[in-house]
């Protein structure tokens, strides 16, 4: 198994699932019913098998956001991407656990989910949870970007 690959270790007595990397141990805890694993740069939502950055990337067009996520190298992983609409909804629901989201001024976050035809993509407004769509054009207002990756493939 690759050194970069995460190993899942169950700690049955504590009822907590933690992830360990061969060279470091990530902190873990239970927050409500949610098991989370984290370090300074990213967090793993164990119940959703989803790793998420703890900080936003620069605001961008949709295509720029995709490129930023695809080029991201974080935690020894290179398979980062924009979240789907469903995954972005999870991030919105867990925003207080994850932290670092901009929740003021109607801040909208890109998803990878297209809306119809013509270059529109779904976003979620992290101020109020509303869902909408936005055009991927350089002359449009850039939206916020938070990259994710699946923890189990």
N, C-alpha and C positions, 0 to 999 in steps of 0.2 A: 504494500500500500504506500502511496506517495506520502512524503513528509508533509505536504501541503494539505492533504486530505484530512478532514475532521473525523475523529472517531467518536461514536456515540457511546457513552458510558452511563448506565442507569445506576443511580444511587438509591436503591430500593428502600433502605431504612429511612431515608430522609424524604422520600417521595418526590425527589427533584431530579430532573434530567439535566446533565451538564455535558458540554462538549469540551474535549481536550485536544490540543494539538501537540505533536511530539516535542516541540520546544517550549511551549508555554501552556498555562492553564487559564482559561477564561472564567471570569466570575459567573456565578449563577445564583438565581433566587426564584422564588415563586411570588408573583405579584397578582394578588387575587387568585383567579383560577388559571392564570397564564404563566407558563414556564418561560423564562427568558435567559439568554446567555449573552454576555456583552463584554466589550473592551472599550477603549477610548474612541475607536473609529467606526465600529459597527455593532449591531445587535442581532441576535438570532431569536426569532419568535418560534420557539420549538414546536408549539402546537400547530403552527401553519407551515413548518418546514421552510421558513423564509428568513434570509439574512438581509438586513437593511442598513444603509449608511446612517450614521448618527447626525450628519450635517448635510445641508443642501449643497448641490453644485450651483454654479452660476445660472441665473435665469437665461432661458434660451428659446429659440424656435423648437418645434418638435424634432426636426431632423438634426439640429444641433444637440438637443438633449440625448437623442439616440446615440450619436457619435461620442458624446462625453461618457456615457455609460459603457459603451462598447470598448472604449480606450482605457477605462479605469482599471488600475491594478491595485487592489486593496486586500490585505489579509492573506496574500499569497494566491489570490483568485483573479482570474481574467474573464470570467463569464458573467459580469454585471450587465444589467439591462434596465430599461424602463419597466415599471410594474404594469401589469394588466389593470383594467378597470376594477376587477374583483380584488386584486392585491392592493391597489391604491385605497380601496374602501377599508381593507384591513388596517393599513397604515393610518388612515384617518381615525378609525375606531380605537386604535392603540397609540395615538399620538402623544398622550400624556406619559405612557410607559416608555416610548422610544425617545421622545424629547427632540428639541432642536428645530421643530417645524415653525415656519412663519405663519402665525394664525391671525394676524391683523391685516387690515387694508385689503380685504377680499383676495388674499393670496391663493392663486390657483396652481395646482400641480398637474403636470402632464401624466397621462397613461399611454400605454402602447396601443390601446384599443381604438381602431378607426371608427368614425361615425359617418355612415353613408359613403358617398363618393366625393371626390373633389378635394382631397387633402385636409379634411377635418378629423380631429382626434378628440377623444373624451378627456375631460379634466374633472378634478374634484376641487371645490373651493374649501380650503382648510379653515376658513373663518366660520362658515356655517354648515358645511357638509353638502352643499348643493352640487349637483352634477350638471355639466354643460359640455359644449363642444367648441373647439377653437380651430382656426385655420392655420396650417403650417406655412406661413409666408414670412419672409424677412422683414416686411413692412408692418407686421402685426406685433402687438405687445408680447414680449417674451414671458413665458410662464416658468414657475419654479420646477426644479428637477431634484428628485431623490431616487437613487439607483438601488436595485435589489438583485438578489440571486437566489436560486433554489438551493437548499442545503443538502438535499438528497436527490441523486440522479441515478 
